[in-house]
Structures are given as C-alpha cells and as structure tokens.
Amino acid sequence: MPATKVRSKSHFKTVQTIDLKYCPVTFTQYESTRTGMRCVVVDQKGPKVNGYFALATEIHDDSGAPHTLEHLCFMGSKSYRYKGLLDKLATRAFSSTNAWTATDHTAYTLETAGWDGFAQILPVYLEHLIVPTLTDAGCYTEVHHIDGSGEDSGVVYSEMQGVQNQSGELMDLQARRLLFPEGIGFRYETGGMMEHLRVLTTQRIRDFHKEMYQPKNMCLVLTGEVDHADLLNILDDFEETIIDDVPTLNAPFKRPWVESTPIPALTKTIVERCEFPEEDESMGEVMAGFLGPDVHDQIACAALGVLLSYLCGSSISVMENTLVEREQLCSSASYSTDTRPNLVIWFVLSSVETEKLAEVEERLFKLLKDTAANPLDMPYMHDCINRWRRQIKLRCENAGDFFADPIIEDHLYGPRDGSELREFADIKELDTIQEWTDQQWRDFMRKWMSDAHHVSILGVPSKAMSKKITDDEKARVQAQQEKLGEEGLKELAEKLQQAKADNDKPIPDSLLEQFPVPDTESVHFISTITARSGAAKSGKQKLDNSIQQIIDKDEGDSSVFLHFEHIPSNFVRIKILLGTNALPVELKPLLSLYLMNFFTTPVMEDGQRIEFERLVLDLERETVGYGIDLERSNAEMLYIAFETEPDSYEKIIRRIRTLLFDAIHDPIRLQASLTKILVDIPSEKRSGSSMLGAVEAMLSFDQTSSGRACSTLAKSLYLKRTRKLLKDEPDRVIEQFTKLCESLHRPENLRIRVAGNIESLHNPVSAWKALTSSLDLSKPLEPLIDRKEKLTDYARTPGNAAYIIPLSSIDSSYARIACKGIDSFSHPHLAALIVAQAALDSVEGPLWVAVRGNGLAYGTNCGYRLSTGLVSFSISRSPDIYKAFMAAKEQVEGYASGTLNFDKFALEGAVSEIVLNMANEQPTMAAAAATSFTNQVVLGIEKDWSHQMLAKVRDVTPEQIREAMTKYMVPLFNPKSANLLVTCAQIMTEKLEENLKGAGFTSVQVKALADFEDDYGLEVPGGDDAEGDDEEDDEDDSEGDDDSEDGETPGSSEGSG
Ligand SMILES: [Zn+2]
C-alpha cells in the first residue's frame, strides 16, 4: 500500500476496527465529526475497488421523487455543471458508475480497477450527490415531458412504463399495500407510478433531496485495496467544499425508518387475486408474505435464514421436494427476505396452472402446517446450519462485495454507535441455534409462518387486461393530443428542444484534462501458480515452481489430465470438462435432460440403490456448491463443478466416480426433469433477446453442435416428444440416455482443474485413483472441439440474409448483425479491433450518444467472437430498429472514413474500459484461477494473455483503428456482407420489413419462431397431435402455449373433444 499519511487534523475519527473471526477480512468504520458522514472500509486484495454510497430514503407517496433524484444526480453538480461529465471521467479512470433506488434507500456505485482511479472520481461523485444542480431542464428530459407528437416521454418515465405492469411488480406492490397500512413508507412505489411521474415537479425533488441527502444520512462502503489515509484526506477535502451547503451537524434531523411509525402487526390473513397483462393465460404465480422477527434480534434472524433454507433451499427441502419434484404443482419454489425493522418473508411459487392457483396456495399452507406439526428432520437442520456457515466463509473469500448489503442495512436500521456492526465479528448466533431443540424450531416456525397471519397474492394472467391497458393508453394519449392541439404541440416541441440544449452543453477539454488517466500499474491483478499432471503436461513447457514440485512428488504413474491452480484459499474448486463430440447427432438435444438430471438421480453405492434425495443431502454436506452446465468458453463441452473444503477432497472425487459411473437412469426422475425443462420453455420463448440468440444458434451451427442442440428451439419439440416416448416406451429412452452417458464418461474425454491451496491437499494427484481405478486409461486424450468446424454456410459466408421474427410477447425490438471478423488470438488486427469497439460503444461514446441518447434503443453492443470468426453488433429494446440501425451505421462509417474523428479522450477512454473489463474478468482469487485454466487449456493461449494484449492495446494508433473499423465493422452495415436478425413486436413487422428493404436488405424474410425449430428427426407414433390427445388430462401439460406459437397442431382443438 502506498505510504500516504493522514493529516493530523482529520475530521474523520475511527469508530472501530473489526477483525472477522471466520475469514481474513477487516472492517474499519469512520465517522466525520464535522458532518456525521459515515464510511466503512472492507479490506480485500485484488484488482477491483468498489464503492457503495448509500442514503436512507423514506417517502410516503408514489411520486417517484427518490428514483428521479437518483437519475438527476448524474446531470451535474455545483462545480461540474455538465451532464455526462461523471461518466466521461469514470470511463477514463478504469471506472463505471451505477445506482439503484430501493424502497428504503438509494445507493450509488463506483467500481474501479485500482485505487488511483477510484480516488480520482470519488470527490467528484460525492459532490454530485450532495450538491447536484437539479435543474428544471434536467428534470424535463430525464423525468417526464410530453414530446412534440403528444406522447409522454422521459428517461425515468419510459423506464417505469417498461416495468409498472409486469406481473412481478403488480403482485409485489399489491402485497405490500396489504402488509403495510397508510403512513408506513414500505408500501409505496419509490420508483414512481406513471400517473404520478406525469405531475411530479422539480421542486418536490429538490425538497426531497434537501431532506434526505445530508452527509449524516450517508454511508460510504468501500471494498478492495483501499489506501485509508488517502481516503480520509480526500473526504476531509471534500467536506471543506460542501460544508456551507449542508445543514449543520446539530440541525434537527429525523432518521428515516428508525424514528418513523413502527410497522403494526397483521391482524388477519388476506388472500387476493392480482391480474397482470399476458396473452398466454395458462400459467400464473403464487406469492405469500409474512412479517418476521425484529431485525435487531440476531439469533431470530439467523434462525429464520436457516429455517428458510431448510424449507425451501434445495430439491430435497420440504417445499421444493413436495411442490416441485413430487406433486409438480409449480416449476420452482423460492424464498426471499426484505430487511426492515421487522424482516419480511416472501415465498414465490412460479409457473402454476392458472385454474389451480387458489388450490396450490392452500396446499402451500397445509404443507407448512403439517411440517410444523411433526418432528423436524433435525440432522438435516444441522446440515443446513453447517452449510450456511461454510457458505458465509466462501462468499467472504470470493468478494468483499458480499458485505455491502449488510453494512448498508446496518446504516439504515442499526444504532449509530456501530454496536450492531460489531456483531459481524463472529457468527456466534449459529452456535446458539445449533443447540435449539426440535420443539424450539417448530415453535419458531409456527410463530412466524405456519400459524402467522399472512398476505397471499394469486397472480392471474389476463389477456383482457393486456388489451385494456393498450386501449386506455391509446385513448389517453389521443385525448392529450387533441387537448394540446397543433399549437400546443409545437410549443412543447420547442420547450423540449430548449431543455435539451440547456442539458447538453459541451464539456470543455480543459476540464477533462485536469484528470490524468491513472497508471495501469495501480491495478493489482491476482497471480496464481499453475502446475500440471498426467495428460495435462503433454505438449506444454515443463513448469518449475514449488507447486509443480508437490505435484511431481505425488504423481506416480497417473495419466489423467489434471491442471492445478494454486491460490491462498480455504476451499478447493474442482471443475471437470467433458467433450460432447462423440455423442451421436440424433441424441444431442438429450443433453439438456442430462444436465437437468445429473444431480437429481438415484445412484448405486456399495451395491445399494441410493435415492436422489440422499445423494443431494450428501452433496450438500460435502460441498459448498456444485453445478453442471455447458462450458461458456466453448459450448461444445460441458462442465461439472464442485466447491468444497480440502478435507473433503477425496470424498468428492469418490462422489464424482459415483455420479459418472453408477447413476441409475430412472424413468420417474427423468420425467420430473423433463417437466421442469418443458414448463420453462413458454417463458423462454417470450424473451426477445433470448430468442434472438436461439435463432442465431439454429442458423449458425449445424446439428452436430451441442450449443445449438441445447437451445430452446432445438429442445422444445424434441423433449416434448421424448416425454411422450418415456411414457410409452421407457426402455427405448433409457437405452438412448445410457448411450449418451457412455459417450461422455470416458477418461480420455476428461480435463480436470483443481484450484485452491494445493499445499493443503494430502494427495493432490493420487487421490484421483478413486475416480480412475479399474478404468481403461490407455487411450490418448481426445482433442478439443473447434467450433468453427460446426459452422453452417450462413455463418461461414455471412451476407444477404435477413430475418424478422415477430413475437406477440414483446412490445419492443432487438437486433443482431454479424459479419466476417477475426478468428485467432494472434491476429495482427485484434488489438485495433478491440480498441475500435470499445471507443465506439463506451458509455457516453459515439454509439451511446447517437442511439441511446436519442431514445432509439436502450443499448447497443459491439462484439467479436474468435471461436466463430464473426464480428457482431446488437441493439436491444428499441422502439425502432431501423432508425437505431441507421444511426449506428452513420457513426461507424463516419469514424471509419475519417469524416468523424475520435478525440484523444475517447481513445484513452477506450483503453480504460478495456482495463476495467480485464479486472472484471478476474476480480477474485477464484476467478483468476478460472481464467488461467480457461486461457491455457480451453483457448490455448498464455495465462497472462490479456496483460500482453493490454500492452498492444495501448500502442494502437488512430490509423489502425480506422483500418480495423473499415475492414470489420463497416461490413456489418452492408446487406451484402452481413446477416441480420430481428425479434420485434408484431405491430412493427410490416414497416420494418419495408424500411429494411429500402436500406438494401432485399432478401429480408418474415419468419415465425417455429420455422427455426428442429426435432433432430425424433418422431413419436401418431405425431404431436396424438401426444396432445394423450396428455389432455396431464397435470403438467404445457402444450397449449407451445401449440399456439408453433401453429403445428391444427388438430389440437380435437384434444378437448
Ligand atoms: Zn432508473
């Protein structure tokens, strides 16, 4: 740490230093004796420094003042009266900013690579919060206005328009209105309801700011490698500049929440319906809420956390096991808690058949009552406590960020003297509840849940409501337009123009120049030590380090592929990569089922059948976490991962052996897994951005690609038919599933990574005999799969292809364009392309300003993928894809040709963004180990490849950038060299098609999602119609929605006959 000295006359006193007993983390709490501003620093090694600047905010209306204020704070401050300055500075200092408005607080975030950048932005940021400009012009454009066409607009207004009528929002708000009476702040929509935002005044926001944004109501939480002395000097200097703008320390101030009316207890149980707009009326949701224990009661809060994970934490816990796995009444059962003076407990059951909502809600409460009426499974309760303890330790190790929420909550509800923060030092409360008897647990459960009054909301999808909202809104806008008349509209257009001009004053270069770009040396990346064993050594340079020596000593004749990453950690992370190339094409879509089923299957152990619940129980005991999925860095592979403690290393290896070689393929379990996958498909198909990805996968890759075979459009028909087959001919499905497992589970197909403190492992290499004994290890390691071999002509030679896919579920549009790019890590143009994309797409950069800034889309994204050799450009949530596309085209072509020029700030900003991205990739020790493995094993590049690239990136010249743009980005906007995919609201289709044709996309085609589905040749006797008949009375049948979308079952109406 640099040796900065704290000035002797600092106004910040150290309230306390807290060393956590269960992990190597220290909190230091400071408080200003001058303003009362508070600050907690969580020391942690790594490249990232994160800041959370939180203010307790309480309001008793739905005006949206808290949320609008959050936006306006970014529009300029006392000494920096420029919109966007904060973000411009941040993007030069390896930083990014963000903010959120919760019901009880507003938090602003600053994440930075390295302390130097953070220190530079901090005082500027704080000034924006304490003395923002809050101008009328800013409020007009950011919050709400009526534009020249008579439509309501504004950044916050549009944001709330997008969420106000979503099922989750509507249900949550209705539940909170029932839980909290008038006058209790928790019942209000702090984001702002649209009808209130339309009448919100700047003065109301200013008043709210004055009341709430006082230094004494603010707490700064910093995590990472923080220079404490430098921090205190900065804060002292900052206070000096605002001391005359804020109320004095002794001025009367009512602490939000703490000094407000307490929340009254619920006096009765209420069950209400809540309609939400939705075209597909088949599935709804159940939500239940309770008022829980006092937030200051540490023991009760800990007990509640453990009890919730006992009830609802995994597939073997009571709620999930009964409602999801066994009775299949919903696709998932989940819980959450809100920290309030009394904790609030929530349960959500998702994807419940609409007709059964009331019945399922009753079932939930009967289940809770039954559970509390009978002895609990105390050994499992203790498992939950132990697991909770291990998870806390793991999360502390992974990121200091883990503490941001509890520290903010302490600021909101805890005593000012820091005495409750001190209780973080240990987790003694877990020792206390460890001693609780069955009776104590059941009394606790009855008190807060099964016998407690509660509020239940049945979320009912409504097509009629969907229509009514659209019609009412149309009528309202029309009336508004008529009332304003041509003259009125013209005035409004001018007013908006004026406000924009006031906001968009250019930032003088001289101001930006006052902030030099920090040195990249100030970013301290985490380094790991690599060691290799067996097949992992082949073709690689021999390593000479202390860890390699440990490995060599234990290696013996082991040939299994083992890659070690040594990091200081109390946990070991094992990841096994498996190739999928040997899997026959016609079985590829079964991979989704394999992934879903892998950890919830019965197995044979010592000649005995062990049910899946027992397996999961053991896994929970032995690990802190486990998972399986397709590998992100190469979707032709899958990974199986475990996080555990060094003592359980060998146990986990034996467990892996059981899972790979002794699983029982049970039709009942496979059926349950299939149902879980199929229930979620309708909602996957409702997402504009996911469907863009799914269609792209279907078009770009051939059938041998596993990434493609696991996409929604490959699995929907195939797995539906598989479910039918599983009922009629289970043996056939089991035989195929067995074939699939056998093709994957071969020693020559495994690449294993072990990351952790390798010195703490007794037999890092020889322990793996538990997996490999009696297996045939003579075959050579199979090569990695090159995704390029699986590309179709569509992706190999992009150009002259354009598809519009209308979706009834979205009211906006999404696009992805791709053209030929770069396909290797060593390509000489790569560094220039990376800088070009970062410069174009950065926050407040050319594309941001041209597209997002003009309301043409929520965001754009430039990308390149070396594994496919394609360059891409995406536009998300756009009201008009064509306009967004044309605006982006103009920018890219302008910068490529040199008619537009990047200033030096833009290029510095681009490099800064690349540095931040690198830090984001490996913020923690575990992530650094993961990156090192992926680089060396999957991508075949050096472990510090990104550092080498950073050096190249800094040397890129403007000329090279223009060249890269001309070669790889301009072709994106030429119909002859680009492929274009769009998902959009139905109503947009016709005009878009016309516009795109006008722009040269002569081959544009309008297609349905179903046109891209692929059944991989799987057929069922009688076809899908027969399945419809057969499953008519099936409880978990979800065909209704599928059919309406794919339109493939004209005979489905017969099903009801
Ligand atoms: Zn917002």
Boltz pocket constraint, residues with backbone or C-beta under 6 A from the ligand:
constraints:
  - pocket:
      binder: B
      contacts: [[A, 67], [A, 71], [A, 156], [A, 159]]
      max_distance: 6.0
